[in-house]
Amino acid sequence: MTEIRELRPVLEVCDRLMEEAGCDFVGLAIQNTVGPDVRWHYAAGNLNDKYERITVRFGKGIAGKIISSGSAMMLADFPNDIFGKVTDYPIMLAEKLASCYAVPLFFNAVPKGVLLIGKRESFTFPEHVQQLVKDAAETLEQLLNEHL
């Protein structure tokens, strides 16, 4: 399998989303093909490369929760509006994010990935930005379907 960060169309979608949404960070996580763990494969606007080493269990962390539920999630004032411990949100800690909006990516009608945008300040993402993320997620599903 080609590394996701080597797929130019995927990078272009993420970079365009970051610009259009006016966010500080865009991340793409995919569930491993073997086992339930979820790993961050690509990031734009990242402060460091810690995201590459973050792996969360199915149902844990933002990525794991979104994949297990199949629904979107917004955090507007991290760490003040969370359930559980701050250490359950490693991508937020690693990238110093204070807010995020994330949606699932579906492959064969099953949630297997996550597209996340974030800001390093408290922020509530308006409906039009949420729609930008959903549209980008659909584009990524089509692009990645042939690679996963």
C-alpha positions as CSV (number, residue, x, y, z in Angstrom):
1,M,0.0,0.0,0.0
2,T,1.2,3.5,-0.9
3,E,1.8,5.7,2.2
4,I,-1.1,8.2,2.4
5,R,1.3,11.1,2.8
6,E,2.7,10.2,-0.7
7,L,-0.7,10.6,-2.4
8,R,-0.6,14.1,-3.9
9,P,-4.4,14.4,-4.4
10,V,-5.0,13.5,-0.7
11,L,-2.5,16.2,0.3
12,E,-4.1,18.7,-1.9
13,V,-7.6,18.1,-0.4
14,C,-6.2,18.5,3.1
15,D,-4.2,21.6,2.3
16,R,-7.2,23.2,0.5
17,L,-9.5,22.4,3.5
18,M,-7.0,24.0,5.8
19,E,-7.1,27.2,3.8
20,E,-10.8,27.3,3.1
21,A,-11.7,26.5,6.8
22,G,-9.2,28.9,8.2
23,C,-7.9,26.3,10.6
24,D,-4.5,25.7,12.0
25,F,-4.4,21.9,11.6
26,V,-5.8,19.1,9.4
27,G,-5.3,15.5,10.3
28,L,-6.2,12.2,8.6
29,A,-6.4,9.0,10.7
30,I,-7.2,5.5,9.3
31,Q,-8.0,2.3,11.2
32,N,-5.3,-0.3,10.7
33,T,-6.1,-3.0,8.1
34,V,-5.2,-5.6,10.8
35,G,-6.5,-5.1,14.3
36,P,-8.7,-2.3,15.8
37,D,-6.1,0.4,16.3
38,V,-6.3,3.8,14.6
39,R,-3.3,5.7,13.4
40,W,-2.8,9.3,12.2
41,H,-1.3,9.0,8.7
42,Y,-1.2,12.6,7.5
43,A,-1.2,16.1,9.0
44,A,-1.0,19.7,7.6
45,G,-0.2,22.6,9.9
46,N,1.4,20.2,12.4
47,L,3.9,21.6,15.0
48,N,5.9,18.4,15.1
49,D,5.9,14.8,13.9
50,K,4.3,13.3,17.1
51,Y,1.1,12.6,15.2
52,E,3.0,9.9,13.3
53,R,3.5,8.0,16.5
54,I,0.0,8.3,17.9
55,T,-2.0,5.1,17.8
56,V,-5.3,4.8,19.6
57,R,-7.5,1.9,20.4
58,F,-10.9,1.5,18.7
59,G,-13.3,3.7,20.8
60,K,-10.5,5.7,22.4
61,G,-9.2,9.2,21.5
62,I,-11.1,11.4,19.1
63,A,-10.3,9.2,16.1
64,G,-11.3,6.0,17.9
65,K,-14.5,7.5,19.2
66,I,-15.5,8.8,15.8
67,I,-14.8,5.5,14.1
68,S,-16.7,3.5,16.7
69,S,-19.7,5.8,16.7
70,G,-19.7,6.7,12.9
71,S,-20.6,10.3,13.7
72,A,-19.0,13.7,13.8
73,M,-17.6,15.3,16.9
74,M,-16.7,18.9,17.9
75,L,-14.6,20.1,20.8
76,A,-14.9,23.9,21.2
77,D,-12.8,24.5,24.4
78,F,-10.3,21.7,25.1
79,P,-9.7,20.5,27.7
80,N,-12.7,22.1,29.4
81,D,-15.5,20.3,27.5
82,I,-14.3,16.7,27.4
83,F,-15.4,13.4,28.9
84,G,-12.6,11.4,30.4
85,K,-9.0,12.5,30.9
86,V,-7.0,14.9,28.7
87,T,-4.6,12.0,28.0
88,D,-7.4,10.3,26.1
89,Y,-7.0,13.1,23.5
90,P,-3.4,12.7,22.3
91,I,-3.7,14.5,19.0
92,M,-5.1,17.6,20.9
93,L,-2.2,17.5,23.3
94,A,0.5,16.8,20.7
95,E,-0.6,19.7,18.4
96,K,-1.7,22.1,21.2
97,L,-5.2,22.3,19.8
98,A,-7.9,24.0,21.8
99,S,-10.8,23.2,19.4
100,C,-11.5,20.7,16.7
101,Y,-14.2,19.3,14.4
102,A,-13.9,15.8,13.1
103,V,-15.9,13.5,10.8
104,P,-15.8,9.8,9.9
105,L,-14.5,8.5,6.6
106,F,-16.5,5.5,5.3
107,F,-15.1,2.7,3.3
108,N,-17.6,0.0,2.0
109,A,-20.2,1.8,4.2
110,V,-18.1,1.2,7.4
111,P,-16.4,4.0,9.3
112,K,-12.7,3.3,9.0
113,G,-11.1,6.8,9.1
114,V,-11.3,10.3,10.5
115,L,-10.8,13.8,9.0
116,L,-10.1,16.4,11.7
117,I,-9.6,20.1,11.6
118,G,-8.3,22.0,14.6
119,K,-7.5,25.5,15.9
120,R,-5.0,26.4,18.7
121,E,-7.6,28.6,20.3
122,S,-11.1,28.0,21.6
123,F,-13.6,28.1,18.7
124,T,-17.0,26.8,17.7
125,F,-16.9,25.7,14.0
126,P,-19.9,27.2,12.2
127,E,-22.2,25.1,10.0
128,H,-20.6,26.2,6.7
129,V,-17.1,25.0,7.9
130,Q,-18.6,21.8,9.1
131,Q,-20.0,21.3,5.6
132,L,-16.5,22.0,4.1
133,V,-15.1,19.2,6.3
134,K,-17.9,16.8,5.3
135,D,-17.4,17.6,1.6
136,A,-13.6,17.1,1.9
137,A,-14.2,13.7,3.7
138,E,-16.4,12.5,0.8
139,T,-13.6,13.4,-1.7
140,L,-11.0,11.6,0.5
141,E,-13.2,8.5,0.7
142,Q,-13.2,8.4,-3.1
143,L,-9.5,9.0,-3.4
144,L,-8.5,6.5,-0.7
145,N,-10.9,3.7,-1.6
146,E,-8.5,2.4,-4.2
147,H,-5.6,2.5,-1.8
148,L,-7.1,0.8,1.3
